[in-house]
Amino acid sequence: MAFKETALLILTTYFVIQIVSLIYNYLIYRNSEDYSKKERLLVVVAHQDDEIIVSGGLMHKTIMKGGEIMVVYVADGITRTDELKKEQVEKLIKNRELESLSSLKNFKIKKENILFLRNENEESLKKPENVIKLINTLTKIINKYKPGRITTCAYEGGHSDHDATNYAVARASEKAGISLNNVLESPEYNNYYIRESILKRLNFFMIIKFNVAPRFIKGNRKSMYLRMDRDEMKLKRVAFERFKSQEPKSLMKRFLFPDSARIIENYKYEIGPFNPDKVFRSKLCKLIKGPKRCKPFFCGMTYEDYLNLYGYLEKHFNKTGGNKQKNN
């Protein structure tokens, strides 16, 4: 009898979790909307494939409405190792750029509107002088292209290149006189967002799986989900498949969801996206493994590194009088 009761309890619990998953998935997208426009859209992302994650649907809808798109890749996307020679790195960079060009063909974007700035992946943008140079480059691009809106990676502590790209876009927009109300940001991932880990683990046992789409970890702005039909989701899938070097199945498992975005937050960059020492995941790790084995990093940068980098950049930006934001 005890066995039957235990089995019934397990089955009932599993059934309840399935219902919860169904409701959860519905609630996420219940307020989806078409926030695309007929406009010049500037997409500025850190790496090749980020553009599909943050704006695959938005790019398609913009083109279909008669708009125009420019895509700028900030970093080269290749992690250096001691084993890789210079010519091998160059070959990998070119291959990833070719994958991007192949992917963007699906969106009918002009080749001359695709730029690769080639900052060294996970290294260049940890140096303030390179971020300042990037801001100046993006300011020139914005002034020349004159976009209606700009979309970029969120400032979320998931990857240092993404965060630096977000910062550079915000400051370049202000320098070029673009209101931050016309700048969108999209989440990709955050290593300290423990709720995602729990749901992903549950999905191993689920028939109706939780839609663990990237989400903002905090902020006051409204999050928007782009309304995308089956054909548009298929287009996003095909775009991911072009990135053979990035394990397309893994990309689609993590990111094949309708686009999500919000107007960029008015961040206090000098205090970092959050303090990793104070989040629950970090505290739990320290409790289990000990403080020495659980020092949090933002993709190779400590919290102190972030404070120093963005503190310096903000002082430089304010000192040089870069803020020319329009109040639209």
Secondary structure, 3 states (H helix, E strand, C coil): CHHHHHHHHHHHHHHHHHHHHHHHHHHHHCCCECCCCCCEEEEEECCCCHHHHHHHHHHHHHHHCCCEEEEEEEECCCCCCCCCCHHHHHHHHHHHHHHHHHHHHHHCCCHHHEEEEEECCCCHHHCHHHHHHHHHHHHHHHHHHCCCEEEEECCCCCCHHHHHHHHHHHHHHHHCCCCHHHEEEECCCCCCCHHHHHHHHHHHHCCCCCCCCCCCCCCCCCCEEECCCHHHHHHHHHHHHCCHHHCHHHHHHHHCCCCEEEECCCCCHHHCCCCHHHCHHHHHHHHHHCHHHCCCCECCECHHHHHHHHHHHHHHHHHCCCCCCCCC
